[in-house]
């Protein structure tokens, strides 16, 4: 059955469009009448801010849910209901801020001590996020997780919970050098925690049709990885409006629906709708 998929957006490099893609893919899926929550899994809270919320002011965040999943899982569903923000965009949001460091530290202690909350593998420190998303899955069609920069336990948790991951890569010289590191992490998570995790594709972002360099980089990524990994056929067109939209707390599909970048994310959503 199509739908009810969990998708993590990840790359170790900054400035490649992870948060932008999480926000706008979610918006495009929502516009296609799909129920979508966005999970901000980045201590910087960029996704939270992009929807018009001040991360530091959020009293209930992903931090609370991760700690609840470890300490009192019987109350987790109630905590989820209290944490989810019903945004004006039509998407739900689980916000994040720097306090998620508390949960990250707790996960590290669990990892170092080989502690298991209830003696079951599904409650290991790498699969705490999965406890949360398993409760969310029946409510939604697509769950989008925006990951931070570091390959730490928060990112491992996002991948261990996901059905698919999308790897954004900037159409810029040397930008694709981070791909091998991402793929190594994905293979590690597949081997240890989530054998069903798949790579939905590599997404070329900040693409400009005219400069030959952008096309050369796209072709290079296809040549190197295209035989084994899907490279989404429609790169995300560069537009200054993509940078302006979060300041308005909106997706590009709302801020400038006729912008080429908005069309790019609609194409991406159509690709995601075909995932099986």
Phi, psi and omega in degrees: 000131178284151180094180185058035180263147174253125186235122176260136177255116188215147171190146181284341181274146174271161176072021181260355177100025179297305182295318178302318181287322177299313180298311188279331171295315177301318179296320180292323176292321177296321178294338177270020176070029175260145177275122189226126165256146173254130176252116177276110183250024183243122180305337178289340179068029185296322180292319177301313180294325182294340178262009173094011180252143178275114185307315184295339182272354183281119183278330178240125186220184175303328179306314181297322182289320179296317179292322178296320180298331179275313192267323180214070183300337179293339179258004189297318182298321177296319179295323177299313181300326181283336186269325183299132175258127174274102187275164178290346182284347186095348176262151172271159182222131165258107187284171179212155172205189187297341181292349176295347174300331178297314179292320179299319178295321179296319178296322178295320177297317177300318181295314183293326183268359185059029183285139176234123191303318182227014178079018179239145183296331181289350178252021177290163185296337180275352186236024179290320177301324181297329177297319179291311184292332177294330175282330180281329189308315182294341184275338192229162176273317180221133177247123183251126179247123177264119184265156177278191186280318189278144175276074181248190185297331178296319178290318177302318178299318180297319180287324178293336179270344192271153168274324182221157168231150175242135183248101177285139179224125180289138177282071185214151182306128180072357183297331183280359182294339180282350184300314180304323180294319178296315181297324178297318178296316180300316179297322179295316179294320177300318184288325189258326192229332189213079184295344181267359179297133179235154174268113179293326178161166171267129184249115177281124181244169178053044185268134175241127187294326188281312181300128182296332182300317181300315180293323179296320179293317178300314180297322180295317178297318178296317181297318185281319189245343190299335181289331184246336184234136177296131169251116185305130188290341181249101176297160178275114183296137176290138175202135176297337180294333176297325178283331180283326188302315180298330178297334176267001181069031185229159169280164178294334181291335176266317185293313178216079187298338180264001179294145179303328178294324177297318177297323179299316181287332173294320176298317179299317179300320178297323176295316182294325179296343179267359181296143181231000000 
